[in-house]
């Protein structure tokens, strides 16, 4: 239940970031060849999701648990795919999506294993 709430919260955060960054882009015309605010947001959220996942696995701090990693990962995925949908295909977008893929694939594998794995 808490993981589902974290997932929904991450999606909401991602949509809010997309809306706010989209306004910043619409006010200032992006220069050709330069990444937009959405692309940079995808990069920073992706790196934050990767760091949160790594710290969660290492159990370095109790503040970053699975819920934090799930929320940041889902927010970064929403913003990253939103950036690609808005045709921002510069390096910050791709690095952000790649960084997000690592914890994202972990959580997908975890959910599939919970459904397919043996019941005790």
Biopython code that builds the backbone (N, CA, C, O; Angstrom):
import numpy as np
from Bio.PDB.StructureBuilder import StructureBuilder

atoms = [
    (1, "UNK", "N", (0.821, -1.193, 0.000)),
    (1, "UNK", "CA", (0.000, 0.000, 0.000)),
    (1, "UNK", "C", (0.868, 1.262, 0.000)),
    (1, "UNK", "O", (0.599, 2.203, -0.746)),
    (2, "UNK", "N", (1.904, 1.279, 0.832)),
    (2, "UNK", "CA", (2.776, 2.448, 0.883)),
    (2, "UNK", "C", (3.550, 2.634, -0.410)),
    (2, "UNK", "O", (3.814, 3.763, -0.825)),
    (3, "UNK", "N", (3.915, 1.524, -1.051)),
    (3, "UNK", "CA", (4.615, 1.620, -2.331)),
    (3, "UNK", "C", (3.693, 2.194, -3.404)),
    (3, "UNK", "O", (4.141, 2.952, -4.264)),
    (4, "UNK", "N", (2.418, 1.840, -3.361)),
    (4, "UNK", "CA", (1.459, 2.384, -4.323)),
    (4, "UNK", "C", (1.279, 3.878, -4.130)),
    (4, "UNK", "O", (1.176, 4.630, -5.099)),
    (5, "UNK", "N", (1.240, 4.304, -2.883)),
    (5, "UNK", "CA", (1.125, 5.737, -2.596)),
    (5, "UNK", "C", (2.372, 6.470, -3.091)),
    (5, "UNK", "O", (2.265, 7.561, -3.651)),
    (6, "UNK", "N", (3.550, 5.879, -2.889)),
    (6, "UNK", "CA", (4.791, 6.490, -3.363)),
    (6, "UNK", "C", (4.797, 6.584, -4.887)),
    (6, "UNK", "O", (5.269, 7.575, -5.444)),
    (7, "UNK", "N", (4.278, 5.560, -5.564)),
    (7, "UNK", "CA", (4.219, 5.582, -7.022)),
    (7, "UNK", "C", (3.305, 6.705, -7.510)),
    (7, "UNK", "O", (3.671, 7.459, -8.412)),
    (8, "UNK", "N", (2.132, 6.812, -6.922)),
    (8, "UNK", "CA", (1.187, 7.862, -7.317)),
    (8, "UNK", "C", (1.764, 9.241, -6.994)),
    (8, "UNK", "O", (1.637, 10.165, -7.796)),
    (9, "UNK", "N", (2.394, 9.388, -5.832)),
    (9, "UNK", "CA", (3.013, 10.650, -5.467)),
    (9, "UNK", "C", (4.117, 11.028, -6.463)),
    (9, "UNK", "O", (4.238, 12.193, -6.842)),
    (10, "UNK", "N", (4.909, 10.057, -6.880)),
    (10, "UNK", "CA", (5.953, 10.322, -7.863)),
    (10, "UNK", "C", (5.384, 10.751, -9.204)),
    (10, "UNK", "O", (5.931, 11.639, -9.857)),
    (11, "UNK", "N", (4.288, 10.126, -9.618)),
    (11, "UNK", "CA", (3.656, 10.519, -10.881)),
    (11, "UNK", "C", (3.123, 11.943, -10.785)),
    (11, "UNK", "O", (3.262, 12.727, -11.723)),
    (12, "UNK", "N", (2.515, 12.274, -9.654)),
    (12, "UNK", "CA", (2.006, 13.643, -9.457)),
    (12, "UNK", "C", (3.156, 14.644, -9.472)),
    (12, "UNK", "O", (3.045, 15.699, -10.096)),
    (13, "UNK", "N", (4.245, 14.333, -8.803)),
    (13, "UNK", "CA", (5.416, 15.217, -8.800)),
    (13, "UNK", "C", (5.947, 15.390, -10.220)),
    (13, "UNK", "O", (6.287, 16.503, -10.622)),
    (14, "UNK", "N", (6.022, 14.304, -10.978)),
    (14, "UNK", "CA", (6.487, 14.382, -12.354)),
    (14, "UNK", "C", (5.608, 15.266, -13.221)),
    (14, "UNK", "O", (6.115, 16.049, -14.024)),
    (15, "UNK", "N", (4.291, 15.148, -13.066)),
    (15, "UNK", "CA", (3.363, 15.973, -13.846)),
    (15, "UNK", "C", (3.510, 17.446, -13.460)),
    (15, "UNK", "O", (3.493, 18.318, -14.329)),
    (16, "UNK", "N", (3.654, 17.727, -12.166)),
    (16, "UNK", "CA", (3.832, 19.111, -11.721)),
    (16, "UNK", "C", (5.123, 19.694, -12.286)),
    (16, "UNK", "O", (5.136, 20.833, -12.753)),
    (17, "UNK", "N", (6.208, 18.923, -12.248)),
    (17, "UNK", "CA", (7.477, 19.399, -12.807)),
    (17, "UNK", "C", (7.334, 19.643, -14.308)),
    (17, "UNK", "O", (7.847, 20.635, -14.826)),
    (18, "UNK", "N", (6.645, 18.751, -15.005)),
    (18, "UNK", "CA", (6.426, 18.953, -16.439)),
    (18, "UNK", "C", (5.646, 20.232, -16.712)),
    (18, "UNK", "O", (5.987, 20.991, -17.620)),
    (19, "UNK", "N", (4.608, 20.470, -15.934)),
    (19, "UNK", "CA", (3.806, 21.678, -16.134)),
    (19, "UNK", "C", (4.613, 22.940, -15.845)),
    (19, "UNK", "O", (4.568, 23.897, -16.618)),
    (20, "UNK", "N", (5.349, 22.945, -14.737)),
    (20, "UNK", "CA", (6.143, 24.124, -14.394)),
    (20, "UNK", "C", (7.288, 24.345, -15.378)),
    (20, "UNK", "O", (7.544, 25.478, -15.784)),
    (21, "UNK", "N", (7.966, 23.290, -15.758)),
    (21, "UNK", "CA", (9.071, 23.426, -16.711)),
    (21, "UNK", "C", (8.535, 23.774, -18.095)),
    (21, "UNK", "O", (9.189, 24.495, -18.849)),
    (22, "UNK", "N", (7.366, 23.276, -18.432)),
    (22, "UNK", "CA", (6.761, 23.611, -19.725)),
    (22, "UNK", "C", (6.419, 25.078, -19.827)),
    (22, "UNK", "O", (6.550, 25.680, -20.893)),
    (23, "UNK", "N", (5.976, 25.661, -18.715)),
    (23, "UNK", "CA", (5.709, 27.106, -18.709)),
    (23, "UNK", "C", (6.988, 27.888, -18.899)),
    (23, "UNK", "O", (7.007, 28.888, -19.617)),
    (24, "UNK", "N", (8.067, 27.440, -18.259)),
    (24, "UNK", "CA", (9.346, 28.136, -18.403)),
    (24, "UNK", "C", (9.827, 28.064, -19.847)),
    (24, "UNK", "O", (10.415, 29.018, -20.358)),
    (25, "UNK", "N", (9.581, 26.945, -20.499)),
    (25, "UNK", "CA", (10.003, 26.792, -21.895)),
    (25, "UNK", "C", (9.147, 27.664, -22.799)),
    (25, "UNK", "O", (9.658, 28.268, -23.742)),
    (26, "UNK", "N", (7.836, 27.738, -22.520)),
    (26, "UNK", "CA", (6.963, 28.511, -23.395)),
    (26, "UNK", "C", (7.217, 30.016, -23.261)),
    (26, "UNK", "O", (7.006, 30.764, -24.216)),
    (27, "UNK", "N", (7.667, 30.465, -22.086)),
    (27, "UNK", "CA", (7.976, 31.892, -21.911)),
    (27, "UNK", "C", (9.247, 32.276, -22.641)),
    (27, "UNK", "O", (9.326, 33.351, -23.235)),
    (28, "UNK", "N", (10.222, 31.422, -22.600)),
    (28, "UNK", "CA", (11.506, 31.694, -23.241)),
    (28, "UNK", "C", (11.695, 30.674, -24.354)),
    (28, "UNK", "O", (11.707, 29.467, -24.109)),
    (29, "UNK", "N", (11.837, 31.155, -25.540)),
    (29, "UNK", "CA", (12.017, 30.248, -26.669)),
    (29, "UNK", "C", (13.377, 29.578, -26.530)),
    (29, "UNK", "O", (14.404, 30.245, -26.407)),
    (30, "UNK", "N", (13.367, 28.262, -26.552)),
    (30, "UNK", "CA", (14.619, 27.521, -26.396)),
    (30, "UNK", "C", (15.480, 27.703, -27.642)),
    (30, "UNK", "O", (14.992, 27.689, -28.772)),
    (31, "UNK", "N", (16.762, 27.873, -27.399)),
    (31, "UNK", "CA", (17.686, 28.013, -28.514)),
    (31, "UNK", "C", (17.908, 26.652, -29.156)),
    (31, "UNK", "O", (17.981, 25.641, -28.458)),
    (32, "UNK", "N", (18.014, 26.619, -30.473)),
    (32, "UNK", "CA", (18.282, 25.335, -31.133)),
    (32, "UNK", "C", (19.616, 24.755, -30.658)),
    (32, "UNK", "O", (20.610, 25.468, -30.529)),
    (33, "UNK", "N", (19.613, 23.479, -30.407)),
    (33, "UNK", "CA", (20.833, 22.806, -29.978)),
    (33, "UNK", "C", (21.079, 22.848, -28.480)),
    (33, "UNK", "O", (22.076, 22.304, -28.004)),
    (34, "UNK", "N", (20.191, 23.484, -27.728)),
    (34, "UNK", "CA", (20.352, 23.548, -26.278)),
    (34, "UNK", "C", (19.201, 22.815, -25.606)),
    (34, "UNK", "O", (18.063, 22.846, -26.075)),
    (35, "UNK", "N", (19.518, 22.157, -24.502)),
    (35, "UNK", "CA", (18.497, 21.423, -23.757)),
    (35, "UNK", "C", (17.554, 22.401, -23.063)),
    (35, "UNK", "O", (17.949, 23.502, -22.680)),
    (36, "UNK", "N", (16.315, 21.982, -22.910)),
    (36, "UNK", "CA", (15.322, 22.819, -22.247)),
    (36, "UNK", "C", (15.314, 22.540, -20.744)),
    (36, "UNK", "O", (16.047, 21.686, -20.246)),
    (37, "UNK", "N", (14.477, 23.273, -20.048)),
    (37, "UNK", "CA", (14.333, 23.084, -18.602)),
    (37, "UNK", "C", (13.806, 21.690, -18.292)),
    (37, "UNK", "O", (14.172, 21.093, -17.280)),
    (38, "UNK", "N", (12.949, 21.175, -19.161)),
    (38, "UNK", "CA", (12.410, 19.824, -18.939)),
    (38, "UNK", "C", (13.526, 18.784, -19.033)),
    (38, "UNK", "O", (13.570, 17.846, -18.236)),
    (39, "UNK", "N", (14.420, 18.944, -19.996)),
    (39, "UNK", "CA", (15.540, 18.016, -20.129)),
    (39, "UNK", "C", (16.460, 18.039, -18.918)),
    (39, "UNK", "O", (16.905, 16.994, -18.444)),
    (40, "UNK", "N", (16.740, 19.240, -18.421)),
    (40, "UNK", "CA", (17.578, 19.344, -17.226)),
    (40, "UNK", "C", (16.863, 18.785, -16.010)),
    (40, "UNK", "O", (17.494, 18.181, -15.143)),
    (41, "UNK", "N", (15.544, 18.980, -15.935)),
    (41, "UNK", "CA", (14.775, 18.399, -14.830)),
    (41, "UNK", "C", (14.832, 16.874, -14.875)),
    (41, "UNK", "O", (14.930, 16.220, -13.837)),
    (42, "UNK", "N", (14.770, 16.314, -16.079)),
    (42, "UNK", "CA", (14.878, 14.861, -16.227)),
    (42, "UNK", "C", (16.240, 14.373, -15.739)),
    (42, "UNK", "O", (16.338, 13.331, -15.091)),
    (43, "UNK", "N", (17.284, 15.128, -16.052)),
    (43, "UNK", "CA", (18.628, 14.753, -15.617)),
    (43, "UNK", "C", (18.726, 14.750, -14.093)),
    (43, "UNK", "O", (19.191, 13.772, -13.508)),
    (44, "UNK", "N", (18.296, 15.828, -13.445)),
    (44, "UNK", "CA", (18.456, 15.919, -11.994)),
    (44, "UNK", "C", (17.555, 14.954, -11.252)),
    (44, "UNK", "O", (17.962, 14.384, -10.239)),
    (45, "UNK", "N", (16.333, 14.760, -11.739)),
    (45, "UNK", "CA", (15.465, 13.770, -11.093)),
    (45, "UNK", "C", (16.008, 12.351, -11.290)),
    (45, "UNK", "O", (15.938, 11.524, -10.381)),
    (46, "UNK", "N", (16.547, 12.077, -12.478)),
    (46, "UNK", "CA", (17.123, 10.758, -12.742)),
    (46, "UNK", "C", (18.316, 10.469, -11.856)),
    (46, "UNK", "O", (18.447, 9.369, -11.319)),
    (47, "UNK", "N", (19.192, 11.461, -11.700)),
    (47, "UNK", "CA", (20.346, 11.271, -10.817)),
    (47, "UNK", "C", (19.917, 11.135, -9.362)),
    (47, "UNK", "O", (20.498, 10.350, -8.612)),
    (48, "UNK", "N", (18.889, 11.907, -8.956)),
    (48, "UNK", "CA", (18.384, 11.786, -7.584)),
    (48, "UNK", "C", (17.786, 10.400, -7.351)),
    (48, "UNK", "O", (17.965, 9.822, -6.279)),
    (49, "UNK", "N", (17.076, 9.863, -8.347)),
    (49, "UNK", "CA", (16.499, 8.518, -8.219)),
    (49, "UNK", "C", (17.601, 7.463, -8.117)),
    (49, "UNK", "O", (17.498, 6.522, -7.330)),
    (50, "UNK", "N", (18.647, 7.626, -8.913)),
    (50, "UNK", "CA", (19.757, 6.677, -8.866)),
    (50, "UNK", "C", (20.462, 6.716, -7.513)),
    (50, "UNK", "O", (20.768, 5.669, -6.944)),
    (51, "UNK", "N", (20.718, 7.906, -6.998)),
    (51, "UNK", "CA", (21.383, 8.039, -5.699)),
    (51, "UNK", "C", (20.487, 7.508, -4.580)),
    (51, "UNK", "O", (20.963, 6.824, -3.674)),
    (52, "UNK", "N", (19.196, 7.821, -4.640)),
    (52, "UNK", "CA", (18.272, 7.327, -3.610)),
    (52, "UNK", "C", (18.210, 5.806, -3.627)),
    (52, "UNK", "O", (18.170, 5.178, -2.569)),
    (53, "UNK", "N", (18.201, 5.211, -4.808)),
    (53, "UNK", "CA", (18.204, 3.750, -4.903)),
    (53, "UNK", "C", (19.481, 3.142, -4.358)),
    (53, "UNK", "O", (19.447, 2.119, -3.673)),
    (54, "UNK", "N", (20.620, 3.776, -4.665)),
    (54, "UNK", "CA", (21.901, 3.258, -4.177)),
    (54, "UNK", "C", (22.000, 3.384, -2.657)),
    (54, "UNK", "O", (22.460, 2.461, -1.985)),
    (55, "UNK", "N", (21.572, 4.517, -2.121)),
    (55, "UNK", "CA", (21.625, 4.694, -0.670)),
    (55, "UNK", "C", (20.653, 3.772, 0.038)),
    (55, "UNK", "O", (20.923, 3.310, 1.146)),
    (56, "UNK", "N", (19.513, 3.500, -0.605)),
    (56, "UNK", "CA", (18.554, 2.569, -0.011)),
    (56, "UNK", "C", (19.161, 1.169, 0.056)),
    (56, "UNK", "O", (19.032, 0.478, 1.067)),
    (57, "UNK", "N", (19.824, 0.756, -1.025)),
    (57, "UNK", "CA", (20.438, -0.575, -1.054)),
    (57, "UNK", "C", (21.574, -0.691, -0.052)),
    (57, "UNK", "O", (21.750, -1.737, 0.574)),
    (58, "UNK", "N", (22.348, 0.379, 0.103)),
    (58, "UNK", "CA", (23.480, 0.345, 1.027)),
    (58, "UNK", "C", (23.043, 0.550, 2.477)),
    (58, "UNK", "O", (23.831, 0.328, 3.396)),
    (59, "UNK", "N", (21.795, 0.970, 2.689)),
    (59, "UNK", "CA", (21.248, 1.224, 4.027)),
    (59, "UNK", "C", (22.119, 2.202, 4.806)),
    (59, "UNK", "O", (22.392, 2.010, 5.991)),
    (60, "UNK", "N", (22.550, 3.255, 4.113)),
    (60, "UNK", "CA", (23.393, 4.262, 4.744)),
    (60, "UNK", "C", (22.568, 5.187, 5.633)),
    (60, "UNK", "O", (22.992, 5.534, 6.736)),
    (61, "UNK", "N", (21.403, 5.583, 5.159)),
    (61, "UNK", "CA", (20.572, 6.499, 5.925)),
    (61, "UNK", "C", (19.132, 5.990, 5.975)),
    (61, "UNK", "O", (18.610, 5.518, 4.965)),
    (62, "UNK", "N", (18.494, 6.079, 7.121)),
    (62, "UNK", "CA", (17.103, 5.612, 7.199)),
    (62, "UNK", "C", (16.121, 6.563, 6.523)),
    (62, "UNK", "O", (14.961, 6.202, 6.323)),
    (63, "UNK", "N", (16.561, 7.772, 6.167)),
    (63, "UNK", "CA", (15.662, 8.728, 5.526)),
    (63, "UNK", "C", (15.317, 8.337, 4.091)),
    (63, "UNK", "O", (14.247, 8.681, 3.590)),
    (64, "UNK", "N", (16.213, 7.626, 3.441)),
    (64, "UNK", "CA", (15.977, 7.217, 2.060)),
    (64, "UNK", "C", (15.610, 5.738, 2.040)),
    (64, "UNK", "O", (16.484, 4.872, 2.023)),
    (65, "UNK", "N", (14.331, 5.462, 2.041)),
    (65, "UNK", "CA", (13.889, 4.082, 2.003)),
    (65, "UNK", "C", (13.289, 3.774, 0.636)),
    (65, "UNK", "O", (13.445, 4.554, -0.304)),
    (66, "UNK", "N", (12.618, 2.661, 0.528)),
    (66, "UNK", "CA", (12.069, 2.226, -0.751)),
    (66, "UNK", "C", (11.045, 3.214, -1.294)),
    (66, "UNK", "O", (10.979, 3.428, -2.504)),
    (67, "UNK", "N", (10.254, 3.814, -0.427)),
    (67, "UNK", "CA", (9.228, 4.755, -0.887)),
    (67, "UNK", "C", (9.847, 5.965, -1.560)),
    (67, "UNK", "O", (9.323, 6.444, -2.566)),
    (68, "UNK", "N", (10.947, 6.466, -1.027)),
    (68, "UNK", "CA", (11.631, 7.603, -1.634)),
    (68, "UNK", "C", (12.163, 7.232, -3.004)),
    (68, "UNK", "O", (12.022, 7.997, -3.958)),
    (69, "UNK", "N", (12.769, 6.069, -3.105)),
    (69, "UNK", "CA", (13.306, 5.614, -4.379)),
    (69, "UNK", "C", (12.194, 5.419, -5.413)),
    (69, "UNK", "O", (12.360, 5.796, -6.574)),
    (70, "UNK", "N", (11.080, 4.844, -5.010)),
    (70, "UNK", "CA", (9.958, 4.622, -5.933)),
    (70, "UNK", "C", (9.391, 5.957, -6.409)),
    (70, "UNK", "O", (9.120, 6.125, -7.598)),
    (71, "UNK", "N", (9.210, 6.907, -5.489)),
    (71, "UNK", "CA", (8.643, 8.204, -5.860)),
    (71, "UNK", "C", (9.564, 8.961, -6.813)),
    (71, "UNK", "O", (9.106, 9.512, -7.814)),
    (72, "UNK", "N", (10.869, 8.990, -6.502)),
    (72, "UNK", "CA", (11.803, 9.695, -7.378)),
    (72, "UNK", "C", (11.933, 9.017, -8.736)),
    (72, "UNK", "O", (12.041, 9.690, -9.761)),
    (73, "UNK", "N", (11.923, 7.690, -8.748)),
    (73, "UNK", "CA", (12.029, 6.969, -10.009)),
    (73, "UNK", "C", (10.822, 7.222, -10.895)),
    (73, "UNK", "O", (10.973, 7.469, -12.091)),
    (74, "UNK", "N", (9.622, 7.162, -10.320)),
    (74, "UNK", "CA", (8.431, 7.392, -11.143)),
    (74, "UNK", "C", (8.351, 8.844, -11.605)),
    (74, "UNK", "O", (7.924, 9.102, -12.731)),
    (75, "UNK", "N", (8.749, 9.793, -10.770)),
    (75, "UNK", "CA", (8.760, 11.195, -11.184)),
    (75, "UNK", "C", (9.761, 11.419, -12.314)),
    (75, "UNK", "O", (9.468, 12.126, -13.278)),
    (76, "UNK", "N", (10.941, 10.816, -12.193)),
    (76, "UNK", "CA", (11.957, 10.976, -13.228)),
    (76, "UNK", "C", (11.522, 10.340, -14.543)),
    (76, "UNK", "O", (11.806, 10.877, -15.613)),
    (77, "UNK", "N", (10.834, 9.201, -14.473)),
    (77, "UNK", "CA", (10.332, 8.580, -15.699)),
    (77, "UNK", "C", (9.290, 9.448, -16.382)),
    (77, "UNK", "O", (9.307, 9.591, -17.604)),
    (78, "UNK", "N", (8.381, 10.031, -15.606)),
    (78, "UNK", "CA", (7.355, 10.901, -16.190)),
    (78, "UNK", "C", (8.003, 12.110, -16.856)),
    (78, "UNK", "O", (7.657, 12.453, -17.987)),
    (79, "UNK", "N", (8.937, 12.754, -16.169)),
    (79, "UNK", "CA", (9.587, 13.937, -16.726)),
    (79, "UNK", "C", (10.469, 13.571, -17.921)),
    (79, "UNK", "O", (10.492, 14.295, -18.917)),
    (80, "UNK", "N", (11.185, 12.466, -17.831)),
    (80, "UNK", "CA", (12.043, 12.051, -18.944)),
    (80, "UNK", "C", (11.257, 11.726, -20.204)),
    (80, "UNK", "O", (11.607, 12.176, -21.294)),
    (81, "UNK", "N", (10.194, 10.943, -20.054)),
    (81, "UNK", "CA", (9.380, 10.629, -21.227)),
    (81, "UNK", "C", (8.610, 11.850, -21.716)),
    (81, "UNK", "O", (8.333, 11.977, -22.909)),
    (82, "UNK", "N", (8.263, 12.750, -20.795)),
    (82, "UNK", "CA", (7.632, 14.001, -21.203)),
    (82, "UNK", "C", (8.584, 14.867, -22.013)),
    (82, "UNK", "O", (8.173, 15.515, -22.975)),
    (83, "UNK", "N", (9.852, 14.878, -21.627)),
    (83, "UNK", "CA", (10.850, 15.642, -22.378)),
    (83, "UNK", "C", (11.032, 15.067, -23.787)),
    (83, "UNK", "O", (11.129, 15.813, -24.762)),
    (84, "UNK", "N", (11.077, 13.747, -23.880)),
    (84, "UNK", "CA", (11.213, 13.124, -25.204)),
    (84, "UNK", "C", (9.964, 13.395, -26.048)),
    (84, "UNK", "O", (10.063, 13.623, -27.254)),
    (85, "UNK", "N", (8.791, 13.368, -25.411)),
    (85, "UNK", "CA", (7.553, 13.652, -26.139)),
    (85, "UNK", "C", (7.513, 15.091, -26.642)),
    (85, "UNK", "O", (6.899, 15.373, -27.671)),
    (86, "UNK", "N", (8.166, 16.006, -25.918)),
    (86, "UNK", "CA", (8.215, 17.400, -26.348)),
    (86, "UNK", "C", (9.422, 17.662, -27.249)),
    (86, "UNK", "O", (9.795, 18.812, -27.480)),
    (87, "UNK", "N", (10.013, 16.612, -27.743)),
    (87, "UNK", "CA", (11.122, 16.670, -28.701)),
    (87, "UNK", "C", (12.420, 17.250, -28.135)),
    (87, "UNK", "O", (13.234, 17.804, -28.874)),
    (88, "UNK", "N", (12.603, 17.119, -26.829)),
    (88, "UNK", "CA", (13.871, 17.513, -26.216)),
    (88, "UNK", "C", (14.738, 16.264, -26.133)),
    (88, "UNK", "O", (14.672, 15.508, -25.163)),
    (89, "UNK", "N", (15.544, 16.061, -27.154)),
    (89, "UNK", "CA", (16.352, 14.841, -27.232)),
    (89, "UNK", "C", (17.838, 15.156, -27.074)),
    (89, "UNK", "O", (18.682, 14.600, -27.778)),
    (90, "UNK", "N", (18.139, 16.042, -26.153)),
    (90, "UNK", "CA", (19.520, 16.401, -25.899)),
    (90, "UNK", "C", (20.103, 15.499, -24.819)),
    (90, "UNK", "O", (19.390, 14.703, -24.208)),
    (91, "UNK", "N", (21.400, 15.631, -24.593)),
    (91, "UNK", "CA", (22.081, 14.703, -23.695)),
    (91, "UNK", "C", (21.549, 14.701, -22.263)),
    (91, "UNK", "O", (21.533, 13.630, -21.655)),
    (92, "UNK", "N", (21.102, 15.842, -21.667)),
    (92, "UNK", "CA", (20.594, 15.736, -20.289)),
    (92, "UNK", "C", (19.371, 14.827, -20.177)),
    (92, "UNK", "O", (19.208, 14.114, -19.187)),
    (93, "UNK", "N", (18.522, 14.857, -21.187)),
    (93, "UNK", "CA", (17.341, 14.000, -21.173)),
    (93, "UNK", "C", (17.737, 12.532, -21.202)),
    (93, "UNK", "O", (17.210, 11.728, -20.432)),
    (94, "UNK", "N", (18.663, 12.179, -22.087)),
    (94, "UNK", "CA", (19.062, 10.775, -22.227)),
    (94, "UNK", "C", (19.847, 10.283, -21.019)),
    (94, "UNK", "O", (19.683, 9.135, -20.604)),
    (95, "UNK", "N", (20.692, 11.124, -20.453)),
    (95, "UNK", "CA", (21.431, 10.715, -19.248)),
    (95, "UNK", "C", (20.461, 10.534, -18.079)),
    (95, "UNK", "O", (20.600, 9.598, -17.291)),
    (96, "UNK", "N", (19.480, 11.431, -17.970)),
    (96, "UNK", "CA", (18.478, 11.302, -16.918)),
    (96, "UNK", "C", (17.663, 10.032, -17.056)),
    (96, "UNK", "O", (17.408, 9.343, -16.068)),
    (97, "UNK", "N", (17.249, 9.717, -18.282)),
    (97, "UNK", "CA", (16.481, 8.485, -18.499)),
    (97, "UNK", "C", (17.331, 7.243, -18.247)),
    (97, "UNK", "O", (16.837, 6.249, -17.714)),
    (98, "UNK", "N", (18.600, 7.296, -18.625)),
    (98, "UNK", "CA", (19.484, 6.158, -18.381)),
    (98, "UNK", "C", (19.709, 5.960, -16.881)),
    (98, "UNK", "O", (19.695, 4.832, -16.390)),
    (99, "UNK", "N", (19.916, 7.056, -16.162)),
    (99, "UNK", "CA", (20.097, 6.949, -14.711)),
    (99, "UNK", "C", (18.825, 6.440, -14.042)),
    (99, "UNK", "O", (18.890, 5.703, -13.058)),
    (100, "UNK", "N", (17.676, 6.830, -14.573)),
    (100, "UNK", "CA", (16.406, 6.381, -14.017)),
    (100, "UNK", "C", (16.133, 4.919, -14.337)),
    (100, "UNK", "O", (15.428, 4.240, -13.591)),
    (101, "UNK", "N", (16.681, 4.435, -15.433)),
    (101, "UNK", "CA", (16.422, 3.056, -15.852)),
    (101, "UNK", "C", (16.960, 2.041, -14.842)),
    (101, "UNK", "O", (16.391, 0.961, -14.686)),
    (102, "UNK", "N", (18.032, 2.377, -14.168)),
    (102, "UNK", "CA", (18.632, 1.415, -13.241)),
    (102, "UNK", "C", (17.699, 1.128, -12.063)),
    (102, "UNK", "O", (17.364, -0.037, -11.844)),
    (103, "UNK", "N", (17.260, 2.137, -11.290)),
    (103, "UNK", "CA", (16.305, 1.808, -10.230)),
    (103, "UNK", "C", (14.938, 1.414, -10.784)),
    (103, "UNK", "O", (14.219, 0.632, -10.162)),
    (104, "UNK", "N", (14.576, 1.953, -11.949)),
    (104, "UNK", "CA", (13.288, 1.605, -12.550)),
    (104, "UNK", "C", (13.197, 0.133, -12.902)),
    (104, "UNK", "O", (12.191, -0.516, -12.617)),
    (105, "UNK", "N", (14.247, -0.399, -13.521)),
    (105, "UNK", "CA", (14.269, -1.823, -13.853)),
    (105, "UNK", "C", (14.297, -2.688, -12.595)),
    (105, "UNK", "O", (13.708, -3.769, -12.562)),
    (106, "UNK", "N", (14.984, -2.205, -11.563)),
    (106, "UNK", "CA", (14.990, -2.943, -10.299)),
    (106, "UNK", "C", (13.579, -3.064, -9.744)),
    (106, "UNK", "O", (13.161, -4.151, -9.345)),
    (107, "UNK", "N", (12.833, -1.945, -9.715)),
    (107, "UNK", "CA", (11.486, -1.979, -9.149)),
    (107, "UNK", "C", (10.537, -2.796, -10.010)),
    (107, "UNK", "O", (9.653, -3.469, -9.479)),
    (108, "UNK", "N", (10.700, -2.752, -11.324)),
    (108, "UNK", "CA", (9.856, -3.589, -12.196)),
    (108, "UNK", "C", (10.146, -5.062, -11.936)),
    (108, "UNK", "O", (9.221, -5.866, -11.814)),
    (109, "UNK", "N", (11.424, -5.417, -11.850)),
    (109, "UNK", "CA", (11.801, -6.799, -11.557)),
    (109, "UNK", "C", (11.268, -7.228, -10.193)),
    (109, "UNK", "O", (10.801, -8.356, -10.034)),
    (110, "UNK", "N", (11.337, -6.341, -9.221)),
    (110, "UNK", "CA", (10.864, -6.636, -7.870)),
    (110, "UNK", "C", (9.372, -6.928, -7.869)),
    (110, "UNK", "O", (8.931, -7.886, -7.234)),
    (111, "UNK", "N", (8.589, -6.116, -8.572)),
    (111, "UNK", "CA", (7.132, -6.302, -8.616)),
    (111, "UNK", "C", (6.786, -7.602, -9.336)),
    (111, "UNK", "O", (5.925, -8.352, -8.875)),
    (112, "UNK", "N", (7.448, -7.877, -10.462)),
    (112, "UNK", "CA", (7.191, -9.116, -11.194)),
    (112, "UNK", "C", (7.559, -10.321, -10.344)),
    (112, "UNK", "O", (6.827, -11.310, -10.339)),
    (113, "UNK", "N", (8.661, -10.264, -9.633)),
    (113, "UNK", "CA", (9.072, -11.380, -8.775)),
    (113, "UNK", "C", (8.079, -11.596, -7.638)),
    (113, "UNK", "O", (7.869, -12.733, -7.214)),
    (114, "UNK", "N", (7.475, -10.540, -7.144)),
    (114, "UNK", "CA", (6.474, -10.690, -6.080)),
    (114, "UNK", "C", (5.242, -11.447, -6.585)),
    (114, "UNK", "O", (4.653, -12.240, -5.849)),
    (115, "UNK", "N", (4.856, -11.204, -7.831)),
    (115, "UNK", "CA", (3.682, -11.870, -8.375)),
    (115, "UNK", "C", (3.983, -13.290, -8.857)),
    (115, "UNK", "O", (3.141, -14.180, -8.737)),
    (116, "UNK", "N", (5.178, -13.498, -9.398)),
    (116, "UNK", "CA", (5.523, -14.795, -9.978)),
    (116, "UNK", "C", (6.166, -15.734, -8.953)),
    (116, "UNK", "O", (6.071, -16.956, -9.073)),
    (117, "UNK", "N", (6.814, -15.154, -7.951)),
    (117, "UNK", "CA", (7.577, -15.945, -6.992)),
    (117, "UNK", "C", (6.715, -16.887, -6.175)),
    (117, "UNK", "O", (5.487, -16.806, -6.205)),
    (118, "UNK", "N", (7.359, -17.772, -5.451)),
    (118, "UNK", "CA", (6.624, -18.757, -4.653)),
    (118, "UNK", "C", (5.903, -18.083, -3.473)),
    (118, "UNK", "O", (6.410, -17.137, -2.869)),
    (119, "UNK", "N", (4.741, -18.585, -3.177)),
    (119, "UNK", "CA", (3.940, -18.086, -2.051)),
    (119, "UNK", "C", (4.314, -18.897, -0.819)),
    (119, "UNK", "O", (4.372, -20.126, -0.875)),
    (120, "UNK", "N", (4.562, -18.229, 0.269)),
    (120, "UNK", "CA", (4.964, -18.943, 1.485)),
    (120, "UNK", "C", (3.833, -18.996, 2.471)),
    (120, "UNK", "O", (3.984, -19.558, 3.556)),
]
sb = StructureBuilder()
sb.init_structure("model")
sb.init_model(0)
sb.init_chain("A")
sb.init_seg("    ")
for serial, (resi, resn, name, xyz) in enumerate(atoms, 1):
    if name == "N":
        sb.init_residue(resn, " ", resi, " ")
    sb.init_atom(name, np.array(xyz, "f"), 0.0, 1.0, " ", f" {name:<3s}", serial, name[0])
structure = sb.get_structure()
